[in-house]
Amino acid sequence: DVVMGGVSSSTFVDGTWNGVVSDSNSGGFVGIRSTPMPTPLDFSDCKGVQLRFKGERNKLFKFVVRDSTDFNGVCWTSTFGGDFRLGDECTVKIPLDKMIPTIFARTVPNQTIGKNNIV
C-alpha cells in the first residue's frame, strides 16, 4: 500500500501475518509475496486450503497460490470476506478446484492448477 501512497502496514514473522489496513490517502491493502520455495509443495492429495484469521467487517481478502516460478505467471486466486464480524476468529476453506487462474487480475482460460507443484 505504501508504494501507492497509502499507510497500511504488515509483518510476517514465524508463520503469522499481522498488520493494519488503513484507507487513509486512498490506500487500503497489505500483501505478502515470497520467493518460490526451494522444494515445491505437493497438494495432489489435497482438496483445498484452510485459513484462520480474525474477522474484519466489510473487508475483502484475496488468497493467491502459484504453480510456476514465473514471476509474472499465472496466479491461482480466491476472493472472500465482507461478512465477518470484527475480531471474530474465522476459518475459510478454499477448494483448489474453485480457484481462478489470473495474470494481473485478468482470468486466463483453459488452465489447470499443477497441484503437485505449489511454489
GIHURA-V890793 format. One record per backbone hydrogen bond with DSSP energy under -1.0 kcal/mol. CO is the residue of the C=O (numbers start at 1). NH is the residue of the N-H. E is the energy in kcal/mol with one decimal. If there is no record, write none. Layout:
{{CO NH E} {CO NH E}}
This chain:
{{1 4 -1.3} {1 6 -2.4} {2 5 -1.7} {9 20 -2.6} {11 18 -2.4} {13 16 -1.7} {16 13 -2.3} {18 11 -3.0} {20 9 -2.1} {23 26 -1.0} {24 27 -1.5} {41 118 -2.5} {43 46 -2.3} {47 96 -2.4} {49 94 -3.4} {51 92 -2.5} {53 90 -3.6} {55 87 -2.5} {56 59 -1.5} {59 82 -1.7} {61 80 -2.4} {63 78 -1.9} {65 76 -3.1} {66 119 -2.1} {70 73 -2.4} {75 102 -3.0} {76 65 -2.2} {77 100 -2.9} {78 63 -3.2} {80 61 -3.5} {85 88 -2.0} {88 55 -3.6} {90 53 -2.1} {92 51 -2.8} {94 49 -2.3} {95 98 -1.6} {96 99 -1.2} {100 77 -2.8} {101 108 -2.9} {102 75 -3.3} {103 106 -1.5} {106 103 -2.2} {113 115 -1.6} {114 117 -2.4} {115 43 -3.9} {118 41 -3.2} {119 37 -1.5}}
